[in-house]
Amino acid sequence: MLNLLHLQPGQCTFQPAGVLHAYLEGITVELMANSDNVLRGGLTPKHVDVEELMHTLSFESGNTPVLRGDRVSSTETVYRTSAEEFELSRIELSPGESHSRGPGTARTA
């Protein structure tokens, strides 16, 4: 019933609001825009509001784009999505290496 997606280390995907998703294995970071609710779809002993879930969800199949990020420096990869509220940066440092963002590189709303 869900679109199955296999991600490799360093890859990510963007799921817009209304898309039911689950993590089957591995380690992940999930970023969410400000919201006053989270709807559960099952696989939990917590309450599932089925009527609201059916009203809110988008039931579309298709290919989910895999994001590999844009390398913006020798230490930083930025993952940009259609969400204006946030973006994710991955900073990779070797022992003794440092990272800094130059002036004007912060994204503002």
C-alpha positions in Angstrom: 0.0 0.0 0.0 3.0 2.3 0.5 5.6 3.3 -2.1 8.7 1.3 -1.1 12.0 3.3 -1.3 15.5 2.1 -0.5 17.9 4.8 0.5 21.7 4.6 0.7 23.8 6.4 3.3 23.8 10.1 2.4 20.6 10.0 0.5 17.2 11.4 1.6 13.7 12.0 0.4 11.1 14.7 1.0 7.6 13.7 1.9 5.0 16.5 1.7 2.2 16.8 4.2 -0.5 14.1 3.8 1.9 11.4 2.7 1.8 8.3 4.9 5.3 7.0 5.5 7.1 4.5 7.7 10.8 3.6 8.4 11.4 -0.1 8.2 15.1 -0.2 9.1 18.2 1.9 9.5 18.9 5.2 11.0 17.2 8.4 9.9 16.7 12.1 10.6 13.2 13.4 10.2 12.6 17.1 9.9 9.1 18.4 10.2 7.6 21.8 9.6 5.7 23.4 12.5 2.5 21.6 13.0 -0.2 21.4 15.7 -0.9 17.7 14.9 0.5 14.4 14.0 -1.8 11.7 12.7 -0.9 8.1 13.3 -1.6 5.5 10.7 -1.2 2.3 12.6 1.6 0.0 13.8 1.4 1.6 17.2 -0.6 1.0 20.3 -1.5 4.7 20.4 -4.8 6.1 19.2 -5.4 6.2 15.4 -8.1 8.6 14.2 -9.1 6.7 11.1 -11.7 9.2 9.9 -9.3 12.2 10.1 -6.5 10.1 8.6 -8.7 9.1 5.6 -9.7 12.8 5.2 -6.1 14.1 5.3 -4.0 11.5 3.5 -3.0 11.7 -0.2 -3.2 8.3 -1.8 -1.0 8.7 -4.9 1.5 6.3 -6.3 4.6 7.3 -8.2 8.3 7.7 -8.0 9.6 9.5 -5.0 12.7 11.6 -5.8 15.9 10.6 -4.0 17.9 13.6 -2.9 21.6 13.3 -2.8 22.4 16.9 -1.7 24.4 19.7 -3.1 28.1 19.9 -2.0 28.6 23.5 -1.1 32.0 23.2 0.5 34.6 20.6 1.3 32.8 19.8 4.5 29.1 20.6 3.9 26.4 19.0 1.8 23.0 20.8 1.7 19.7 19.0 1.1 17.1 21.4 -0.4 13.4 20.6 -0.7 10.3 22.5 -1.8 9.7 23.4 1.9 10.6 27.0 2.6 10.7 26.4 6.4 13.9 24.5 6.5 16.8 22.7 4.8 19.2 20.1 6.1 23.0 20.5 6.1 25.3 17.5 6.6 28.7 18.5 8.0 31.5 15.9 7.7 34.7 16.6 9.5 38.0 14.7 9.7 39.9 14.8 12.9 41.3 18.3 13.4 39.2 19.8 10.6 36.8 22.7 11.2 33.8 24.1 9.5 32.3 27.6 9.3 29.7 29.2 7.1 30.6 32.5 5.5 28.6 35.7 6.1 25.3 35.7 4.2 25.1 31.9 3.7 22.3 31.4 6.2 18.9 30.9 4.6 16.2 33.3 5.8 12.5 33.4 5.3 
